[in-house]
């Protein structure tokens, strides 16, 4: 069984591959037409441990950053098709927002903690994404002791515990950056670590390598500029600290490309 997994940073209506509410709806509709059911990291943990079985067509909808569109445009679309998401929160933007006068709702970029709580009530799963969202490859060269990343993880988790009452069990690495020291600390605290696929290159330990080499998947990169197809899905053999996720504003931005991703190798 291969589990497709998507990722995005909320509604982004500018740029070369914009993700408008209409485009997001068109993409999620494809998953519903193919009878996929959304799962979260609790479901995944049980399945990777050997039980229980998941729906035959399971999908994970992942999101990074607590932007306001998660609560409204994104959740509106997911709810329309009977889905919920997994959100990884970097806490500094919300800390900063609460430190000053609260912006008016029509000017606010980030959710309130109450809005995050509303997503949880609707079935969303929450995880950690550091405080300041550092470049983890660069950070590992600046601080090879790992103390900086430890502080990032501890502070992020402490805020999620205080504001949401949860003990975070899952983590998303920041951008397309990774380090062996960060993974070491992640393995001490969480069940899973999730990566992000926008192409075929990753920043790792102060250098660059192919994504496929990082996750130890054999084969050439695909014609679309991404890693081998086998590297784009979660299986029971996947390294739980190097899980993939496919960015909606990259290789699967077109509904036909997303459909192909969901149908391969069905």
C-alpha angles and dihedrals in degrees: 000000000000119000117207115217128192132195138192141156097237129270112345113175097180134064135058094302106029121194104213122175088256093053092046089051091050091052097046090046088062090059091050092048088055091050097245119164122209121238134185135218093272089058090046093051092053092047095048088051088058104262148110112017116241127225108287090247107040125167135183121216107200128186133185127209128027097255118160095245088070091070096044123019096022097044092042090060096043092048091049089063098037097258138127132196146226114237125197112202128209102197106205096083091055092043089054093045092054092045093067137034108309110252118238112269093251091055099039115111098187136053124254117240088251089058091050087051090052090056089052090052088053091055103269119148120223129212142168129274103170126261105264099022095236128190097260095201092053092042091056091059093045093048113019090173091074092228093123094055091044089056091048092053095043093049094046092049092047091055093048089050093049098043102033104021093235134127103222113232102175137056140199119208114232121260113318092320130114139161135191089234092053092049090050090056093042091054090056094055111027145046095224142022117200129204131199129237119208097138138334105288131084133186106235131175093336096316141064132260138167114276089232090057092050092055093037097238115151124225142065123293115264127256091254090066096256133110124278113299091246089063092059099069139062117241133169086262094056118118101252090218095051103047117159131234128187116224114229090214093059134037096359099040093116116071091231091054090048091049090051090051091052094045098047117129096357 
